[in-house]
Amino acid sequence: MLKRVGLVGATGWMGALIGQALLSGNRLRPEQLSCLNRSTANAGYAAYPAVRWAANFSELIEHSDTLILSVRPEQFRDANFYCGDKLVISLMAGIPMKELAERTGASRIIRAMPNAAAEIGRSFTPWFASPETAETDRHIATCILETIGTAQQLDDEQQLNFLTGLSGAGPAYIALLISALSQAAMNIGIPKEIALKAATATGVDAGEILSKTNKGTETVIQQYLDYDGVIAAALKAAEAGGFHASINNALLAASRKVSDMESQAD
Ligand SMILES: NC(=O)c1ccc[n+]([C@@H]2O[C@H](COP(=O)([O-])OP(=O)(O)OC[C@H]3O[C@@H](n4cnc5c(N)ncnc54)[C@H](OP(=O)(O)O)[C@@H]3O)[C@@H](O)[C@H]2O)c1
């Protein structure tokens, strides 16, 4: 299925996760992968001497059927990555399909947004495909993205931009919640170390419990509200304090930021 893949930004944080997952998961033989960066460093690929390191983009494209673009948006705008009739998979935030098509000359394009859980092989990666992609192209994208977790096709590019600020945030919101929980504990005099341990365990275990029991968050919340005890009091106070509204505002702010990034194209 996967023939030859060219990875631009192969040594970056996200590029290396994808590159190494493709190789270690045996989705790709090392000789099928060509990599590119500017510094010529190839850290992380020592175990795969057959991987090709291209000297420039033209050389990369010569040896690739599918191009994965994993550079930062501003680096993409400064470079000239003409991809012609190749399949392009962009992992970049804030570079819309229209701009990708204009700058790369490609029409078969897939925009994907992995998250930090790629580090543990559990990225939830939404993706959106241009209408010119064929079923085999979308299959190739799924095959590549599933090396770092699960992939979810979307039928609207705006949804991808919104999810950039949601799943793309990785651990950010849960880290914020854990920080707020531990701060509240410290406010009443609980030592920092204990406060952090309690809040972190609560946050980390919650994810595990929710995914294992598969009850759904609404059911879990309703069970606490129906019990009408200590936690119901806390949940009602959080809601009265604008908890949902605050999260909604956070995601709208992220979405506006993505729009700002998109409008920075010259
Ligand atoms: N961070 C996240 O949570 C996340 C999540 C999903 C998607 N993304 C997206 O993933 C992309 C990469 O982010 P990152 O955090 O992995 O960035 P990064 O760690 O800075 O990596 C950038 C990579 O691109 C290479 N590079 C830069 N300019 C280049 C050029 N002109 N030609 C060839 N290679 C070039 C860099 O190597 P040299 O310096 O050696 O050239 C490096 O390997 C971004 O567009 C981001 O929006 C990030």
The ligand as a Gaussian input file, in Angstrom:
#p B3LYP/6-31G(d) Opt

LIG

0 1
 N        3.334000      20.558000      18.532000
 C        2.128000      19.987000      18.413000
 O        1.410000      19.663000      19.392000
 C        1.621000      19.697000      17.049000
 C        0.499000      18.903000      16.890000
 C        0.068000      18.653000      15.611000
 C        0.713000      19.206000      14.530000
 N        1.773000      20.013000      14.728000
 C        2.383000      20.632000      13.561000
 O        3.572000      19.924000      13.247000
 C        4.449000      20.805000      12.549000
 C        5.844000      20.600000      13.067000
 O        5.884000      20.995000      14.410000
 P        7.055000      20.506000      15.364000
 O        6.642000      20.881000      16.733000
 O        7.397000      19.084000      15.078000
 O        8.254000      21.462000      14.838000
 P        9.826000      21.298000      15.056000
 O       10.128000      20.368000      16.182000
 O       10.406000      22.668000      15.107000
 O       10.328000      20.588000      13.730000
 C       10.453000      21.225000      12.506000
 C       11.235000      20.316000      11.579000
 O       11.251000      20.887000      10.288000
 C       12.609000      20.944000       9.795000
 N       12.627000      22.072000       8.862000
 C       12.357000      23.365000       9.099000
 N       12.412000      24.101000       7.977000
 C       12.715000      23.237000       6.980000
 C       12.902000      23.383000       5.586000
 N       12.802000      24.563000       4.970000
 N       13.200000      22.285000       4.867000
 C       13.323000      21.060000       5.460000
 N       13.153000      20.868000       6.784000
 C       12.854000      21.940000       7.530000
 C       13.433000      21.081000      11.070000
 O       14.766000      20.652000      10.952000
 P       15.962000      21.682000      10.627000
 O       15.874000      22.769000      11.634000
 O       17.190000      20.832000      10.684000
 O       15.667000      22.163000       9.256000
 C       12.693000      20.091000      11.974000
 O       13.060000      18.773000      11.638000
 C        3.930000      22.224000      12.752000
 O        3.429000      22.738000      11.550000
 C        2.816000      22.076000      13.762000
 O        1.728000      22.950000      13.493000
 C        2.271000      20.232000      15.954000

